[in-house]
Amino acid sequence: MKKLIYCAAVVCAAMMLACGGNKPTTTVSKGDSSNFDSLSYAIGANIGLGITGEMPEMKFDWEALMDSAEETLLKAEADEAAHQEAIAVLQAFFSQERPNRLTEYIGEQMKIDSTKQPDFANFDVFNNDEERTNVSKAYGCDLGTNMRSSRLPLQTYWFKKAMLDAVNGEAAMTMEESQAHIQNYFMTVLPAQNAEASKAWLAEVEKENGVQKTESGLLYRINRKGDESLKPLATDIVNVDYEGTLRDGSVFDSSYQRGEPIEFSLSGVIKGWTEGLQLIGKGGEIILWIPADLAYGARGAGSIGPNEALRFKVELHDIKSGSQPESAE
């Protein structure tokens, strides 16, 4: 479903970068006034300035909105039922009530003076406080859910403060400054952090019993060799089941969850897969720990961040050759 929250382009890209895992490990904490968190403040200011700039007619109950967002962010487990209820409230309001009221307001303003643009800053789209509070809470829940799934290291104290500062015209960062700060985090800070953490993680994995290392740096453990007389070549087509996880245990992709194996050419996947699947035979099972340079590198992909090392469990069901199926990348 299309997100109903407003985010500036940089924040949207940041959130989409990390969304998709079905077991996101929460990196959210409450924080406090004693230790300023610039990233949380930049994100809060960016979203707050974006909402007030793009939707000035939305006179939210900001305290209710932010309390709902904070509650959602700090929950031990994601509450999908609550999120679905919030989405239903937002769909009804944003697809029906808001556009109808905006159209009516524009018509009234055009009758008064057709040469002027309607002044949305002085228009309140809500009919009453009960509606205002309900939509605000739903909006906060949706906002919190999407920010939660981004796996950003947020501190809710500074996130909330920045949003409220922005709404009150007191933000310590402009939209441009907040965007620059967020962009620096995703382009410079996060890749460096991921590279260091991935290196440390792989170093620990390498010490585990049964783990072997190839010249390329690929780590693997064969759980089941399979038929070693039937090993795939890099140009072959394989039929496999697999599960991919990040170093924190978050599952980002799984054929097991989809309920069916997948078929693709080994020449059309990441290098770690191409190399690793040639180490077992038909019917075999292998665990692969893939360094970022053999996976998605400094750019990442979808829910996989920049310089992320990955873990895959793979079962090789069948090997074919000749045709060219779709790439699994």
C-alpha positions as CSV (number, residue, x, y, z in Angstrom):
1,M,0.0,0.0,0.0
2,K,1.2,3.5,-0.8
3,K,2.5,5.2,2.4
4,L,0.2,7.9,3.7
5,I,2.8,9.6,5.7
6,Y,4.8,12.5,4.3
7,C,8.5,12.3,4.2
8,A,11.1,14.4,2.2
9,A,12.8,12.5,-0.6
10,V,15.9,11.7,1.4
11,V,14.0,10.2,4.3
12,C,11.8,8.2,2.0
13,A,14.9,6.8,0.3
14,A,16.5,6.0,3.7
15,M,13.4,4.2,4.9
16,M,13.0,2.2,1.7
17,L,16.6,1.2,1.9
18,A,16.0,-0.8,5.0
19,C,12.4,-1.9,4.7
20,G,11.4,-5.5,3.9
21,G,12.8,-7.7,6.6
22,N,10.1,-9.6,8.4
23,K,12.0,-9.6,11.7
24,P,13.4,-6.1,12.1
25,T,15.5,-5.8,15.2
26,T,14.4,-2.6,16.8
27,T,17.2,0.0,17.2
28,V,15.0,2.6,18.8
29,S,15.6,3.9,22.3
30,K,13.9,6.7,24.3
31,G,17.0,8.9,24.9
32,D,16.9,12.1,27.0
33,S,17.8,15.8,27.0
34,S,21.3,15.1,28.3
35,N,22.8,13.7,25.1
36,F,21.8,15.3,21.8
37,D,21.2,12.8,19.0
38,S,21.7,14.7,15.7
39,L,20.3,12.0,13.4
40,S,17.1,11.6,15.3
41,Y,16.7,15.4,15.4
42,A,17.4,15.7,11.7
43,I,14.8,13.1,10.8
44,G,12.2,14.5,13.0
45,A,12.8,18.1,11.7
46,N,12.8,16.8,8.1
47,I,9.4,15.1,8.5
48,G,7.9,17.9,10.6
49,L,8.9,20.6,8.2
50,G,7.7,18.4,5.3
51,I,4.3,17.9,6.8
52,T,3.7,21.5,7.6
53,G,5.0,22.6,4.3
54,E,3.1,20.2,2.1
55,M,-0.1,19.9,4.1
56,P,-0.6,23.2,6.0
57,E,-4.4,22.5,6.3
58,M,-3.7,19.4,8.4
59,K,-4.0,21.0,11.9
60,F,-3.0,17.8,13.7
61,D,-3.2,17.2,17.4
62,W,0.6,17.0,17.4
63,E,1.0,15.7,21.0
64,A,-1.4,12.8,20.2
65,L,0.4,12.2,16.9
66,M,3.8,12.1,18.5
67,D,2.7,10.1,21.5
68,S,1.3,7.5,19.1
69,A,4.4,7.4,17.0
70,E,6.6,7.0,20.1
71,E,4.5,4.3,21.6
72,T,4.7,2.4,18.3
73,L,8.4,2.9,18.0
74,L,9.2,1.6,21.5
75,K,7.0,-1.5,21.4
76,A,8.9,-4.7,21.9
77,E,7.1,-6.3,19.0
78,A,5.5,-4.7,15.9
79,D,1.7,-4.5,16.3
80,E,0.3,-5.3,12.8
81,A,-3.3,-5.3,13.9
82,A,-3.0,-1.8,15.3
83,H,-1.3,-0.6,12.2
84,Q,-4.0,-2.1,9.9
85,E,-6.6,-0.2,12.0
86,A,-4.6,3.0,11.6
87,I,-4.3,2.5,7.8
88,A,-8.1,2.0,7.6
89,V,-8.7,5.4,9.4
90,L,-6.1,7.1,7.2
91,Q,-7.5,5.6,3.9
92,A,-11.0,6.9,4.7
93,F,-9.8,10.3,5.6
94,F,-7.2,10.9,2.9
95,S,-9.2,9.3,0.1
96,Q,-12.5,10.8,0.9
97,E,-12.9,13.5,3.6
98,R,-9.7,15.5,3.0
99,P,-10.0,15.8,-0.9
100,N,-13.8,16.6,-0.6
101,R,-13.2,19.4,2.0
102,L,-10.3,20.8,0.1
103,T,-12.4,21.0,-3.1
104,E,-15.2,22.7,-1.2
105,Y,-12.8,25.2,0.4
106,I,-11.1,26.1,-2.9
107,G,-14.5,26.7,-4.4
108,E,-15.5,29.0,-1.6
109,Q,-12.2,31.0,-1.9
110,M,-12.5,31.3,-5.7
111,K,-16.0,32.9,-5.2
112,I,-14.4,35.5,-2.9
113,D,-11.4,36.3,-5.1
114,S,-10.6,34.2,-8.1
115,T,-7.2,35.9,-8.6
116,K,-5.7,34.7,-5.4
117,Q,-4.4,31.3,-4.4
118,P,-6.4,29.7,-1.6
119,D,-4.8,30.3,1.8
120,F,-4.5,26.7,3.2
121,A,-2.4,27.9,6.2
122,N,-5.6,29.4,7.6
123,F,-7.8,26.4,6.8
124,D,-8.5,23.6,9.2
125,V,-9.5,20.4,7.3
126,F,-10.8,18.7,10.4
127,N,-14.5,19.0,11.3
128,N,-14.1,18.5,15.0
129,D,-11.5,17.6,17.7
130,E,-12.6,14.0,17.9
131,E,-11.8,13.5,14.3
132,R,-8.5,15.4,14.7
133,T,-7.4,13.2,17.5
134,N,-8.4,9.9,15.8
135,V,-6.6,10.8,12.5
136,S,-3.6,12.2,14.5
137,K,-3.2,8.9,16.4
138,A,-3.5,6.9,13.3
139,Y,-1.0,9.0,11.5
140,G,1.4,8.7,14.4
141,C,1.0,4.9,14.3
142,D,1.7,4.7,10.6
143,L,4.7,7.0,11.0
144,G,6.1,5.0,13.9
145,T,5.5,1.7,12.1
146,N,7.4,2.8,9.0
147,M,10.2,4.4,10.9
148,R,10.5,1.3,13.1
149,S,10.9,-0.9,10.1
150,S,13.7,1.2,8.7
151,R,16.0,-0.1,11.5
152,L,17.3,3.5,12.0
153,P,19.0,4.1,15.4
154,L,16.4,6.6,16.6
155,Q,16.0,8.2,19.9
156,T,12.3,9.1,20.4
157,Y,13.0,12.1,22.7
158,W,15.0,13.9,20.0
159,F,12.7,12.7,17.1
160,K,9.6,14.0,18.9
161,K,11.3,17.3,20.0
162,A,12.5,18.0,16.4
163,M,9.0,17.4,14.9
164,L,7.3,19.6,17.5
165,D,10.0,22.3,17.1
166,A,9.4,22.2,13.3
167,V,5.6,22.5,13.8
168,N,6.1,25.5,16.1
169,G,8.6,27.2,13.8
170,E,11.5,26.6,16.1
171,A,13.4,23.9,14.4
172,A,17.2,24.1,14.9
173,M,17.7,22.8,11.3
174,T,16.3,24.0,8.0
175,M,14.9,21.5,5.6
176,E,18.1,21.7,3.6
177,E,20.3,21.2,6.7
178,S,18.3,18.2,7.8
179,Q,18.4,16.6,4.4
180,A,22.2,17.1,4.2
181,H,22.6,15.5,7.7
182,I,20.5,12.5,6.7
183,Q,22.2,12.1,3.4
184,N,25.6,12.2,5.1
185,Y,24.5,9.4,7.5
186,F,23.3,7.1,4.7
187,M,26.2,7.9,2.2
188,T,29.1,8.1,4.7
189,V,28.4,7.1,8.3
190,L,26.2,4.0,7.8
191,P,28.4,2.4,5.1
192,A,31.5,2.8,7.3
193,Q,29.6,1.4,10.3
194,N,28.3,-1.6,8.3
195,A,31.7,-2.3,6.9
196,E,33.3,-2.4,10.4
197,A,30.5,-4.4,11.9
198,S,30.4,-6.9,9.0
199,K,34.2,-7.4,9.3
200,A,33.9,-8.1,13.0
201,W,30.9,-10.5,12.5
202,L,32.7,-12.5,9.8
203,A,35.8,-12.8,11.9
204,E,33.7,-14.4,14.7
205,V,31.9,-16.7,12.3
206,E,35.2,-17.9,10.9
207,K,36.1,-19.3,14.3
208,E,33.0,-21.5,14.4
209,N,33.4,-25.3,14.1
210,G,33.1,-26.5,10.5
211,V,33.3,-23.1,8.9
212,Q,35.7,-22.9,5.9
213,K,37.0,-19.9,3.8
214,T,37.7,-19.6,0.1
215,E,40.4,-17.4,-1.5
216,S,37.7,-14.8,-2.3
217,G,36.8,-14.5,1.4
218,L,33.5,-16.5,1.2
219,L,32.8,-18.4,4.4
220,Y,30.8,-21.6,4.3
221,R,29.7,-24.7,6.1
222,I,28.4,-27.7,4.3
223,N,25.5,-29.2,6.2
224,R,24.8,-31.9,3.6
225,K,27.1,-32.6,0.6
226,G,24.5,-34.0,-1.7
227,D,25.5,-35.9,-4.8
228,E,29.0,-34.7,-5.4
229,S,29.0,-36.2,-8.9
230,L,26.3,-33.6,-9.8
231,K,27.7,-30.2,-8.9
232,P,26.5,-27.1,-10.7
233,L,28.6,-25.0,-13.0
234,A,28.5,-21.2,-13.0
235,T,26.5,-21.3,-16.2
236,D,23.9,-23.8,-14.9
237,I,20.4,-23.3,-13.8
238,V,19.6,-24.3,-10.2
239,N,16.4,-25.0,-8.3
240,V,16.8,-24.1,-4.6
241,D,15.2,-23.2,-1.4
242,Y,16.9,-20.5,0.7
243,E,16.7,-18.1,3.6
244,G,18.7,-14.9,3.7
245,T,19.4,-13.0,7.0
246,L,21.4,-9.9,8.1
247,R,23.9,-10.1,10.8
248,D,21.3,-9.2,13.4
249,G,19.2,-12.2,12.4
250,S,16.6,-10.3,10.4
251,V,15.2,-12.4,7.6
252,F,15.2,-10.3,4.4
253,D,14.2,-13.0,1.9
254,S,13.0,-16.6,2.1
255,S,11.7,-19.1,-0.3
256,Y,10.5,-21.1,2.6
257,Q,8.2,-18.3,3.7
258,R,6.8,-18.1,0.1
259,G,6.2,-21.8,0.2
260,E,8.0,-22.7,-3.0
261,P,11.6,-23.0,-4.3
262,I,13.0,-20.7,-7.0
263,E,14.9,-21.4,-10.2
264,F,17.6,-19.2,-11.7
265,S,20.9,-19.2,-13.5
266,L,24.0,-19.1,-11.3
267,S,25.5,-16.5,-13.7
268,G,22.7,-14.1,-12.8
269,V,23.1,-13.8,-9.0
270,I,25.6,-12.3,-6.5
271,K,29.2,-13.6,-6.6
272,G,28.9,-15.3,-3.3
273,W,26.0,-17.4,-4.5
274,T,27.7,-18.3,-7.8
275,E,30.8,-19.5,-6.0
276,G,29.1,-21.1,-3.0
277,L,26.5,-23.3,-4.8
278,Q,29.3,-24.9,-6.8
279,L,30.6,-26.4,-3.5
280,I,27.8,-28.8,-3.0
281,G,26.0,-31.4,-5.1
282,K,22.4,-32.0,-6.0
283,G,20.4,-32.5,-2.8
284,G,23.0,-30.7,-0.7
285,E,22.6,-27.9,1.9
286,I,25.1,-25.2,2.6
287,I,25.4,-22.1,4.9
288,L,27.0,-19.1,3.2
289,W,28.4,-16.0,5.0
290,I,29.0,-13.6,2.2
291,P,31.2,-10.5,2.5
292,A,29.7,-7.3,1.0
293,D,32.1,-7.3,-2.0
294,L,30.7,-10.7,-3.0
295,A,27.1,-9.5,-2.3
296,Y,25.6,-6.1,-2.9
297,G,28.7,-3.9,-2.1
298,A,28.6,-0.3,-1.1
299,R,25.3,0.4,-2.7
300,G,23.2,-2.3,-0.9
301,A,19.8,-3.4,-2.3
302,G,16.3,-3.0,-0.9
303,S,16.4,-4.1,2.7
304,I,20.2,-4.8,2.5
305,G,22.2,-1.8,3.6
306,P,25.5,-0.6,2.2
307,N,28.5,-2.8,2.9
308,E,26.3,-5.4,4.6
309,A,27.7,-9.0,4.9
310,L,24.9,-11.6,4.5
311,R,24.1,-15.1,5.7
312,F,22.2,-17.6,3.5
313,K,21.0,-21.2,4.1
314,V,20.6,-22.8,0.7
315,E,19.3,-26.3,-0.3
316,L,20.1,-27.3,-3.8
317,H,17.2,-29.4,-5.2
318,D,18.0,-29.7,-8.9
319,I,20.5,-28.6,-11.6
320,K,19.6,-27.8,-15.2
321,S,21.4,-26.3,-18.2
322,G,20.5,-24.8,-21.5
323,S,17.7,-22.2,-21.0
324,Q,18.0,-18.7,-19.5
325,P,15.5,-18.1,-16.6
326,E,15.1,-14.8,-14.8
327,S,17.8,-13.5,-12.6
328,A,17.3,-13.8,-8.8
329,E,19.0,-10.5,-8.1
